[in-house]
Amino acid sequence: MLGNLPSETASFVGRGAELDRLAALLRDRRLITLTGAGGVGKSRLALRAAHRARPSYPDGTWWVELSPLRDPGLLSTTVAHTLGLAEQSLLTSDEELCAWVRDKRLLLVLDTCEHLVDRCRHLVAELLQSAPELTVVVTSRQPLGATAEWVTEVRPLPVAGPDSDALALFRARALAAGPRAAAAFADPGRTATAVEVCRRLDGIPLALELAGARLRLWTLEEVADRLGARFDLLTDTRSARLPRHRTMRTAIGWSHELCEPLERLLWARLSVFAGEFTLAAARAVCAGGPLPASQVQRVLTGLVGKSVVRRTVERTRERYRMLDTIREYGRAWLAELGEEERTADRHAHWYAALAREAGRGWLGPEQVHWQRRLTDEHTELRAALEHLLDTDPRTALELAGDLWFFWICCGRLREGRGFLERALTTAPEPGPAHAQALWTLGTVAMLQGDFATALDRGRAAAAQAASLADPELAARCSYVLAVSVLMPGEPARALEVSAAPVGGADEDGAGRLLCRLATAYALCDLGRHEEATEEAAELRAACARLGETWLRAYADYVLAVAALGAGRPGDADRHVRSMLSGKRLLDDSFGIAIGLDLLAAAVAAQGDGELAARLLGTGAAVWRTVGRPQMGSPSLTALRDGGERRARAAIGDAAFERAFRAGVAEPAP
């Protein structure tokens, strides 16, 4: 099934009536907002309901986690990337999203929206108006206030009686914490004590989880006594119970007090992370003073055991995160300690150093690793850039430019352009970082089809590269200037730029390799297929020596185009399949789209019109995620249209349309 729903990491207890009601609402309503206090279980309920509803949404059930997002301007981009849109056009994110969802039947869950209410209300209204079969579920501490919004309050779990949902959850979390708790729940005589703990915690799931984790070390009676003492301090004769938000905060405060001092310190410092983080990041950002780096893992493990921090392992990658309510408590303590700015600085500079390391390793055998690693760290890179733009514009400029490969090669064009433009404005002084950012911005603009901006920024960067005597940057500028005239249909002019020698440039550096790619493309467009083949083969060999994937796949693409132009469709088929293998590894939507068009042309030239039609259908679906079919390039459009003409001639229009429609629904091969 399509979608990206997170797996449920813990057992789900109770909520049967709420789930049934949500199932009915999903059949009748298009915008449902789950509200309630922090920790009450809105996200868990939405996730379970979405899992149950998956069969009803053929275009997928999609989960967008918004708690780490601080800039409302990035909401649409965040949703678009979650849905797999590459946004490689000059349309706004809202326009691309509305165009993409208009014929889709899908469920979109926007999780944790209370800090983005106004922007979410606007986006959801646009999407629902554009897509009649779209359903949106929102979790938020407050309603969006949108037209036709159906608001459902998520209440705490029932606490009355020995069979209550609250007691069942408390028991489940306690038993998960360790075998010691088993004795407490095996004795019916102690049930009343457990029920009292649930009553004190008002049936709030997160509070019950924190209390359950304490049974790893304490008896049930000790938990009840200590918790009771804590709550008795905060209640008086006028009110037997605390408001729910205060109950949750009190339960978190109780857990905080019971942590050892180093755990409390790490808790506070970890709150600087916007989303998930690694042990290495925690060590680098949070060590210092009484907490040496050598102790961070031990202390972090203690917080995991107390359910303050969640630990996940996916594809051998171990990562950690805090729930929002717990992070907020830690952030308040970090401010009390007077360490908020210093910890944020350490966080930002750690991720800036990570980006530099990734940039150095990009043109090598670790390329796929770095693509996945920076995708995992995307939330933290955003947070680092936002912080540095406010506090250290020069380092922000360096970071935005160092991430050139992430913006350009990993489908982050619109977001990258936004950060680059802001960084160049806040740090306008010429220099190496400024020149690198200018080149990156020019390349991003070129890939969006904004060729005027690409030429302007490329020329400005080239002038700075000359004054800095930087041949590598000069070669990169030649690439963006060449492709900015090649894509609109001027291959001869592009060849003059890309093939011009740049003295001192490393032949295996990114600049020269990119220029070779532009040269090979231009030669193909000029019909000089033998020369294009030679240039592309040399580029591919250089990439193979480096262990590089992204450029090597594009070299395979040029080899396929040249082979097809020279009348060797079998060779073209082989080269383009190799190209698609590389592009799939890097989730390069643009590369996959042009590869499918070329593969369709190759198989059509070999007489298989039905397969060609299916491939064109699949390619059309991928182009919709890119945002601009064939990027408006005359040569890309001609290649695709030629494949369609041959396929129609081979099997007829009716068979072509049937196969094309089938291909739209198929995943890329």
C-alpha distance (Angstrom), angle and dihedral (degrees) to the residues before:
residue distance angle dihedral
M1 . . .
L2 3.79 . .
G3 3.77 120.7 .
N4 3.78 142.2 66.0
L5 3.79 105.8 -108.0
P6 3.80 111.1 163.9
S7 3.77 115.8 -118.1
E8 3.77 115.9 -106.1
T9 3.78 104.5 -106.8
A10 3.81 96.8 -166.1
S11 3.78 136.0 33.2
F12 3.80 116.3 -82.7
V13 3.78 114.9 -127.4
G14 3.79 127.6 -163.6
R15 3.80 125.8 -33.1
G16 3.81 92.2 120.6
A17 3.80 94.4 142.7
E18 3.81 92.4 45.2
L19 3.80 91.4 50.3
D20 3.79 91.7 50.6
R21 3.79 90.5 49.2
L22 3.80 91.5 48.8
A23 3.80 90.8 49.8
A24 3.80 89.4 54.5
L25 3.81 91.8 46.7
L26 3.79 91.4 50.9
R27 3.80 88.6 57.8
D28 3.81 93.6 50.3
R29 3.81 108.8 25.7
R30 3.80 132.3 57.3
L31 3.83 100.1 -161.0
I32 3.79 119.9 41.0
T33 3.79 122.4 172.8
L34 3.79 120.9 -163.7
T35 3.80 109.6 -155.0
G36 3.77 132.6 -178.0
A37 3.77 144.5 114.5
G38 3.79 122.1 -54.7
G39 3.79 112.4 -81.1
V40 3.80 94.9 19.9
G41 3.81 93.1 116.0
K42 3.82 105.6 -101.2
S43 3.80 94.6 141.5
R44 3.81 94.7 45.2
L45 3.79 91.2 49.8
A46 3.81 92.4 47.8
L47 3.80 91.3 48.2
R48 3.80 93.9 50.1
A49 3.81 91.0 46.7
A50 3.82 90.8 49.2
H51 3.81 91.8 50.9
R52 3.80 90.3 51.4
A53 3.81 91.8 48.1
R54 3.81 97.3 50.0
P55 3.83 97.3 104.0
S56 3.82 90.1 59.3
Y57 3.81 94.4 60.5
P58 3.82 113.3 63.2
D59 3.81 91.9 -179.0
G60 3.77 92.7 55.1
T61 3.77 146.7 -93.9
W62 3.79 108.9 -99.2
W63 3.80 129.8 -164.6
V64 3.82 120.4 -156.3
E65 3.79 113.9 -172.0
L66 3.79 108.6 -154.4
S67 3.79 103.4 172.7
P68 3.85 93.2 98.2
L69 3.82 93.3 47.8
R70 3.78 114.0 100.9
D71 3.81 102.9 163.6
P72 3.84 110.6 73.6
G73 3.80 88.1 -159.3
L74 3.80 89.7 69.3
L75 3.81 95.5 54.0
S76 3.81 96.1 96.8
T77 3.80 92.0 43.9
T78 3.81 90.1 51.0
V79 3.80 91.8 51.0
A80 3.81 91.4 45.0
H81 3.81 93.3 53.2
T82 3.78 91.0 47.3
L83 3.80 88.9 55.6
G84 3.81 90.8 48.5
L85 3.80 98.7 -106.1
A86 3.81 114.6 150.4
E87 3.83 93.7 -161.0
Q88 3.79 92.6 -146.4
S89 3.79 95.8 161.2
L90 3.80 141.7 73.0
L91 3.80 93.7 -104.8
T92 3.79 115.5 111.1
S93 3.78 117.4 -102.4
D94 3.80 89.6 -110.5
E95 3.81 91.1 53.3
E96 3.79 93.0 48.7
L97 3.78 92.6 47.6
C98 3.81 93.2 48.7
A99 3.80 91.2 48.2
W100 3.79 92.7 48.8
V101 3.82 98.6 47.1
R102 3.80 97.3 41.2
D103 3.82 94.8 98.7
K104 3.79 98.0 27.9
R105 3.78 129.6 108.9
L106 3.77 101.7 -152.8
L107 3.79 143.0 135.5
L108 3.80 116.6 -124.6
V109 3.82 118.5 -166.2
L110 3.81 116.2 -164.0
D111 3.79 105.0 -164.6
T112 3.83 121.8 -156.8
C113 3.79 104.8 3.5
E114 3.81 103.5 159.3
H115 3.83 93.9 107.1
L116 3.83 91.9 47.9
V117 3.80 101.1 40.7
D118 3.81 98.6 132.9
R119 3.80 95.3 46.3
C120 3.82 92.7 43.1
R121 3.80 91.0 50.6
H122 3.81 90.7 52.9
L123 3.82 95.5 45.8
V124 3.80 95.1 44.6
A125 3.81 91.1 50.3
E126 3.81 91.0 52.8
L127 3.80 93.4 46.9
L128 3.79 95.1 47.6
Q129 3.79 91.2 48.4
S130 3.81 91.0 50.7
A131 3.81 98.7 43.3
P132 3.83 117.2 46.3
E133 3.81 93.0 -171.3
L134 3.80 97.5 47.4
T135 3.81 119.6 112.5
V136 3.81 121.5 -165.4
V137 3.79 127.6 -161.8
V138 3.80 117.6 -168.7
T139 3.79 129.6 -168.0
S140 3.78 114.7 -158.8
R141 3.77 141.4 141.1
Q142 3.81 86.7 -121.3
P143 3.81 134.0 29.7
L144 3.78 120.9 -98.6
G145 3.79 92.4 -126.8
A146 3.80 90.2 -132.9
T147 3.78 127.5 154.1
A148 3.83 112.8 -90.8
E149 3.83 91.4 8.6
W150 3.80 112.9 155.8
V151 3.81 108.7 -150.8
T152 3.80 120.2 -156.0
E153 3.78 120.4 -177.4
V154 3.80 114.7 -139.8
R155 3.78 106.5 -142.7
P156 3.80 128.9 -163.5
L157 3.77 118.9 -87.9
P158 3.82 117.5 -85.2
V159 3.81 110.8 -94.1
A160 3.80 104.4 -172.4
G161 3.80 119.6 111.1
P162 3.79 137.4 2.5
D163 3.81 93.1 -74.3
S164 3.79 98.6 51.0
D165 3.81 123.1 135.4
A166 3.80 89.8 -123.1
L167 3.79 91.9 56.9
A168 3.81 91.2 45.9
L169 3.82 90.6 53.5
F170 3.80 92.8 45.4
R171 3.81 89.6 50.7
A172 3.83 93.0 47.5
R173 3.79 94.0 49.8
A174 3.79 92.6 44.4
L175 3.80 92.5 51.3
A176 3.80 89.6 47.7
A177 3.79 89.3 54.8
G178 3.80 92.7 60.8
P179 3.80 146.8 -50.8
R180 3.81 93.4 -90.2
A181 3.81 90.2 80.3
A182 3.80 93.6 59.5
A183 3.81 93.2 81.8
A184 3.79 92.4 53.1
F185 3.78 93.4 57.6
A186 3.79 96.0 38.2
D187 3.82 91.3 66.1
P188 3.84 111.6 77.7
G189 3.79 88.7 -161.7
R190 3.81 90.5 67.8
T191 3.79 95.4 50.4
A192 3.78 91.9 96.0
T193 3.80 90.0 59.1
A194 3.80 91.4 52.0
V195 3.81 90.7 47.7
E196 3.81 89.2 52.3
V197 3.82 90.5 54.0
C198 3.80 89.3 52.0
R199 3.80 91.1 48.1
R200 3.79 92.2 49.8
L201 3.80 89.3 52.0
D202 3.81 91.0 47.6
G203 3.82 91.2 -127.5
I204 3.82 92.0 -73.2
P205 3.83 106.0 158.3
L206 3.81 98.7 -142.5
A207 3.80 91.2 48.5
L208 3.81 90.2 49.8
E209 3.80 90.2 50.3
L210 3.80 92.3 52.2
A211 3.79 90.9 48.5
G212 3.80 92.1 46.1
A213 3.80 90.5 54.5
R214 3.82 88.7 59.7
L215 3.81 90.4 65.9
R216 3.77 87.3 74.6
L217 3.83 86.5 80.6
W218 3.82 107.9 9.4
T219 3.76 136.0 59.9
L220 3.77 119.6 -112.9
E221 3.80 89.9 -108.0
E222 3.80 91.9 53.3
V223 3.78 90.8 52.4
A224 3.79 91.3 49.4
D225 3.82 94.3 47.2
R226 3.80 96.1 47.3
L227 3.76 93.5 42.8
G228 3.79 91.0 47.6
A229 3.79 91.8 52.1
R230 3.78 91.0 51.0
F231 3.82 93.4 51.3
D232 3.81 94.5 42.8
L233 3.81 88.4 62.6
L234 3.79 90.3 58.9
T235 3.80 102.3 43.7
D236 3.79 130.1 70.1
T237 3.78 137.9 -171.1
R238 3.78 92.2 -86.4
S239 3.82 94.9 60.7
A240 3.76 125.8 33.3
R241 3.80 93.1 -169.0
L242 3.77 138.5 36.9
P243 3.81 122.6 -124.9
R244 3.80 109.5 -93.5
H245 3.79 95.8 -109.1
R246 3.80 89.4 52.9
T247 3.80 91.0 46.0
M248 3.81 89.1 55.6
R249 3.79 93.4 45.7
T250 3.78 91.2 47.2
A251 3.81 91.4 51.0
I252 3.81 90.2 50.3
G253 3.79 90.6 46.6
W254 3.79 89.8 50.9
S255 3.80 90.4 52.1
H256 3.79 89.3 47.1
E257 3.80 93.2 53.3
L258 3.79 91.4 49.9
C259 3.80 93.1 54.6
E260 3.77 118.0 96.5
P261 3.84 114.1 -104.2
L262 3.80 94.8 -101.1
E263 3.82 90.2 49.9
R264 3.79 90.4 53.5
L265 3.80 90.5 49.3
L266 3.80 93.0 49.4
W267 3.81 90.7 45.4
A268 3.80 89.6 56.9
R269 3.79 94.9 45.9
L270 3.81 94.2 45.5
S271 3.80 88.7 59.3
V272 3.83 88.1 78.7
F273 3.82 89.2 74.2
A274 3.80 110.6 92.9
G275 3.80 94.7 -156.9
E276 3.80 137.2 -18.2
F277 3.79 122.7 -5.3
T278 3.79 140.3 -178.6
L279 3.78 129.9 -120.3
A280 3.82 89.1 -110.6
A281 3.80 90.8 55.1
A282 3.80 92.1 47.4
R283 3.79 90.0 50.7
A284 3.81 93.8 48.9
V285 3.80 97.0 43.5
C286 3.79 103.0 34.8
A287 3.81 106.4 36.3
G288 3.75 118.9 99.5
G289 3.79 142.2 96.2
P290 3.80 110.8 17.8
L291 3.81 91.1 -3.1
P292 3.82 109.8 72.9
A293 3.79 119.3 -163.3
S294 3.79 90.1 -113.6
Q295 3.83 90.2 63.5
V296 3.81 99.6 46.5
Q297 3.82 95.4 89.6
R298 3.81 92.5 50.5
V299 3.78 92.9 47.8
L300 3.79 92.5 44.4
T301 3.80 90.0 52.0
G302 3.80 87.9 53.8
L303 3.81 91.1 54.4
V304 3.79 90.2 49.3
G305 3.78 89.6 52.8
K306 3.82 90.0 52.6
S307 3.85 91.7 49.9
V308 3.79 90.8 -117.1
V309 3.82 90.3 117.1
R310 3.81 126.4 33.5
R311 3.81 120.0 -140.2
T312 3.81 123.5 -156.3
V313 3.79 132.9 179.0
E314 3.80 119.4 -157.9
R315 3.81 124.6 168.6
T316 3.82 88.6 -12.0
R317 3.83 89.9 -55.9
E318 3.80 112.0 127.0
R319 3.80 115.4 -153.3
Y320 3.79 138.2 169.1
R321 3.79 136.7 -152.6
M322 3.80 143.6 170.2
L323 3.76 127.0 -131.1
D324 3.79 113.0 -112.8
T325 3.80 96.8 -109.8
I326 3.80 91.9 51.2
R327 3.81 92.2 45.0
E328 3.80 90.8 52.0
Y329 3.80 90.4 53.7
G330 3.79 90.7 49.5
R331 3.80 92.0 48.3
A332 3.80 90.4 55.0
W333 3.80 89.8 52.6
L334 3.80 91.2 47.2
A335 3.80 88.4 56.6
E336 3.81 90.0 48.2
L337 3.79 88.9 53.7
G338 3.79 90.3 52.0
E339 3.83 90.7 -124.6
E340 3.80 101.3 110.7
E341 3.81 98.0 103.3
R342 3.79 95.3 39.0
T343 3.81 93.3 49.7
A344 3.81 91.6 46.8
D345 3.82 88.8 51.3
R346 3.79 91.3 52.0
H347 3.79 90.5 47.4
A348 3.81 93.1 50.8
H349 3.80 94.7 46.4
W350 3.81 92.1 47.5
Y351 3.79 90.5 56.3
A352 3.80 91.9 42.9
A353 3.81 87.9 55.6
L354 3.81 89.9 47.7
A355 3.81 90.2 53.7
R356 3.82 91.2 50.8
E357 3.80 90.4 50.3
A358 3.80 91.0 48.9
G359 3.80 90.9 49.3
R360 3.80 91.0 53.3
G361 3.80 90.8 50.0
W362 3.80 98.7 41.4
L363 3.81 97.6 94.2
G364 3.78 93.9 55.4
P365 3.79 147.6 63.0
E366 3.82 92.4 -65.0
Q367 3.81 93.9 61.9
V368 3.80 96.3 109.7
H369 3.81 89.4 45.5
W370 3.80 91.3 53.4
Q371 3.78 92.7 46.7
R372 3.80 90.4 54.8
R373 3.78 93.9 40.5
L374 3.79 95.0 52.8
T375 3.79 90.8 43.5
D376 3.81 87.1 56.0
E377 3.82 90.0 47.3
H378 3.81 95.3 44.4
T379 3.81 94.2 110.5
E380 3.80 92.9 51.3
L381 3.81 92.9 45.1
R382 3.79 88.2 54.7
A383 3.79 91.2 49.9
A384 3.81 90.8 48.4
L385 3.80 92.3 51.3
E386 3.80 92.6 48.0
H387 3.79 91.5 50.6
L388 3.80 94.5 45.9
L389 3.80 93.1 47.8
D390 3.81 87.0 60.6
T391 3.80 99.0 38.9
D392 3.81 110.9 21.3
P393 3.83 112.6 19.6
R394 3.81 94.3 176.8
T395 3.80 92.8 56.7
A396 3.82 89.4 43.5
L397 3.82 88.5 55.9
E398 3.80 91.1 49.4
L399 3.81 91.8 48.9
A400 3.81 93.9 47.9
G401 3.82 90.0 51.0
D402 3.80 94.5 42.3
L403 3.80 88.1 57.9
W404 3.82 91.7 60.9
F405 3.80 92.7 121.2
F406 3.81 91.7 48.7
W407 3.80 93.2 53.4
I408 3.82 95.0 39.8
C409 3.80 105.8 33.9
C410 3.81 101.2 30.2
G411 3.81 101.2 51.3
R412 3.82 100.3 -102.8
L413 3.79 98.5 123.3
R414 3.79 101.8 133.2
E415 3.80 95.0 44.3
G416 3.79 91.5 44.3
R417 3.78 91.5 50.9
G418 3.79 90.9 52.3
F419 3.79 94.0 51.3
L420 3.82 93.4 42.8
E421 3.79 93.2 51.1
R422 3.80 91.9 48.2
A423 3.81 92.4 46.7
L424 3.81 93.3 48.8
T425 3.80 89.6 50.7
T426 3.81 94.8 49.6
A427 3.84 94.1 44.2
P428 3.83 105.7 32.2
E429 3.81 98.7 158.1
P430 3.85 114.1 116.7
G431 3.78 118.3 -112.0
P432 3.80 141.9 111.2
A433 3.81 94.6 -63.0
H434 3.79 91.8 46.7
A435 3.81 92.4 49.2
Q436 3.83 92.1 47.8
A437 3.81 91.1 50.0
L438 3.82 91.0 48.5
W439 3.82 91.1 52.7
T440 3.80 91.4 47.1
L441 3.80 91.4 49.7
G442 3.80 90.5 49.1
T443 3.80 91.4 51.5
V444 3.80 92.2 47.5
A445 3.82 90.4 50.5
M446 3.81 90.7 48.4
L447 3.81 91.7 52.9
Q448 3.81 89.1 50.1
G449 3.79 90.4 54.2
D450 3.81 94.0 -109.0
F451 3.79 94.0 131.3
A452 3.82 96.7 165.1
T453 3.80 91.9 58.4
A454 3.80 90.6 41.7
L455 3.81 91.9 55.5
D456 3.80 92.7 44.7
R457 3.81 94.9 50.2
G458 3.80 92.2 39.1
R459 3.79 92.2 54.8
A460 3.80 92.1 46.2
A461 3.80 90.4 50.5
A462 3.83 91.0 46.9
A463 3.80 90.5 53.6
Q464 3.80 90.8 52.2
A465 3.82 91.3 45.3
A466 3.81 88.8 55.4
S467 3.80 92.9 49.5
L468 3.81 90.3 47.1
A469 3.83 91.8 46.4
D470 3.82 88.8 -129.2
P471 3.83 108.7 154.9
E472 3.81 94.3 -179.1
L473 3.79 92.1 56.8
A474 3.80 90.6 42.6
A475 3.81 89.8 56.3
R476 3.79 91.1 49.1
C477 3.80 89.4 51.6
S478 3.81 89.9 52.2
Y479 3.80 87.9 56.1
V480 3.81 96.0 53.0
L481 3.81 92.0 43.9
A482 3.81 91.4 49.5
V483 3.79 97.1 47.5
S484 3.81 91.2 44.7
V485 3.79 88.5 66.3
L486 3.83 96.2 32.0
M487 3.82 95.4 59.5
P488 3.83 94.7 54.5
G489 3.81 89.7 50.8
E490 3.83 111.0 -87.5
P491 3.83 104.3 118.7
A492 3.81 96.0 157.5
R493 3.79 91.6 55.3
A494 3.80 90.4 45.1
L495 3.80 91.2 52.1
E496 3.80 91.6 54.0
V497 3.80 89.7 56.9
S498 3.81 101.9 39.1
A499 3.82 96.7 43.4
A500 3.81 95.1 48.0
P501 3.83 108.8 110.9
V502 3.80 118.5 -111.4
G503 3.77 109.0 -153.5
G504 3.78 115.7 -129.6
A505 3.82 96.9 10.8
D506 3.81 115.3 140.0
E507 3.80 108.9 -111.4
D508 3.81 89.8 -141.2
G509 3.80 94.7 43.3
A510 3.79 122.2 110.0
G511 3.80 92.4 -107.7
R512 3.80 97.2 57.5
L513 3.80 93.3 39.9
L514 3.80 91.1 52.3
C515 3.80 90.4 48.4
R516 3.79 90.4 52.0
L517 3.78 89.2 52.7
A518 3.82 91.4 51.0
T519 3.82 89.9 47.2
A520 3.81 92.5 51.4
Y521 3.82 91.4 48.4
A522 3.81 91.3 49.8
L523 3.81 92.4 49.2
C524 3.81 90.0 52.5
D525 3.79 91.5 50.6
L526 3.80 88.9 50.9
G527 3.82 90.9 52.9
R528 3.82 92.9 -114.3
H529 3.79 92.4 133.6
E530 3.80 100.0 162.9
E531 3.80 92.3 52.6
A532 3.81 90.3 44.9
T533 3.81 90.0 51.7
E534 3.80 91.5 51.0
E535 3.81 93.1 48.2
A536 3.81 93.4 45.9
A537 3.81 92.7 46.4
E538 3.80 90.9 53.3
L539 3.81 90.3 47.5
R540 3.79 91.0 49.6
A541 3.81 91.7 49.3
A542 3.81 90.9 51.2
C543 3.81 91.1 49.7
A544 3.80 90.8 48.0
R545 3.82 90.3 53.1
L546 3.79 89.1 52.7
G547 3.81 93.2 44.6
E548 3.81 88.8 -123.0
T549 3.85 123.1 156.2
W550 3.83 112.3 -177.1
L551 3.81 98.9 59.2
R552 3.80 93.1 33.8
A553 3.80 89.3 59.7
Y554 3.80 90.4 52.8
A555 3.81 89.1 49.7
D556 3.83 86.8 55.2
Y557 3.78 88.2 51.1
V558 3.81 92.5 54.6
L559 3.80 90.4 46.5
A560 3.81 88.2 53.9
V561 3.82 93.4 48.2
A562 3.80 90.7 48.7
A563 3.82 91.9 47.9
L564 3.79 91.7 50.0
G565 3.79 91.1 48.1
A566 3.79 90.0 50.1
G567 3.81 92.0 53.0
R568 3.82 98.3 -102.4
P569 3.83 103.9 120.0
G570 3.81 93.0 162.8
D571 3.80 91.0 59.5
A572 3.81 89.5 44.8
D573 3.82 89.6 53.3
R574 3.81 91.1 52.2
H575 3.81 95.0 47.3
V576 3.79 95.8 46.4
R577 3.81 93.0 49.3
S578 3.81 87.6 54.6
M579 3.79 88.6 49.4
L580 3.81 92.7 51.6
S581 3.81 91.3 50.9
G582 3.79 89.9 58.0
K583 3.78 94.6 44.6
R584 3.80 92.6 51.0
L585 3.81 89.8 55.6
L586 3.81 89.4 58.1
D587 3.84 98.3 36.6
D588 3.82 88.9 -123.2
S589 3.82 101.6 170.7
F590 3.80 94.9 -175.9
G591 3.81 91.5 50.1
I592 3.80 91.5 47.8
A593 3.81 91.3 49.0
I594 3.80 96.2 52.1
G595 3.80 89.7 41.5
L596 3.81 92.2 55.6
D597 3.80 91.1 49.7
L598 3.79 90.1 51.2
L599 3.80 94.2 45.2
A600 3.81 89.0 51.5
A601 3.81 89.9 52.7
A602 3.82 90.9 48.6
V603 3.81 95.7 50.3
A604 3.82 91.1 43.1
A605 3.80 88.3 54.5
Q606 3.80 87.2 53.9
G607 3.82 90.7 53.9
D608 3.84 101.3 -103.2
G609 3.79 99.8 126.1
E610 3.80 95.8 164.4
L611 3.82 94.5 55.3
A612 3.79 89.8 44.2
A613 3.81 90.8 53.9
R614 3.80 91.9 49.2
L615 3.79 91.2 49.3
L616 3.80 90.7 49.9
G617 3.81 89.0 51.6
T618 3.79 91.7 50.8
G619 3.78 89.4 45.9
A620 3.81 91.3 51.4
A621 3.82 89.4 55.4
V622 3.82 90.9 50.8
W623 3.81 91.6 46.8
R624 3.80 88.3 56.9
T625 3.79 88.8 61.2
V626 3.81 90.4 48.9
G627 3.78 90.9 53.8
R628 3.80 102.5 -138.5
P629 3.83 118.7 60.0
Q630 3.79 112.2 -128.7
M631 3.83 86.3 -11.1
G632 3.79 87.8 -97.1
S633 3.82 89.4 -74.0
P634 3.82 113.9 151.5
S635 3.81 92.7 -147.0
L636 3.82 95.0 48.0
T637 3.80 90.6 46.6
A638 3.81 92.8 48.5
L639 3.82 91.9 50.2
R640 3.80 92.4 50.3
D641 3.82 94.0 45.1
G642 3.79 91.6 48.1
G643 3.80 90.1 55.9
E644 3.80 90.8 50.5
R645 3.80 93.1 50.2
R646 3.80 91.7 52.1
A647 3.80 92.5 46.6
R648 3.80 92.8 50.2
A649 3.78 90.6 47.6
A650 3.80 90.3 52.0
I651 3.84 100.3 48.8
G652 3.81 107.4 11.4
D653 3.78 131.3 -110.3
A654 3.81 98.6 -79.0
A655 3.81 94.4 51.1
F656 3.79 89.8 44.0
E657 3.81 92.3 54.7
R658 3.81 92.1 48.7
A659 3.80 92.8 49.8
F660 3.80 91.9 43.6
R661 3.81 92.0 53.9
A662 3.80 90.1 48.5
G663 3.79 89.6 51.5
V664 3.78 93.0 53.1
A665 3.80 88.4 63.5
E666 3.82 95.0 46.1
P667 3.81 126.0 91.1
A668 3.79 117.3 -114.9
P669 3.84 111.3 -86.6
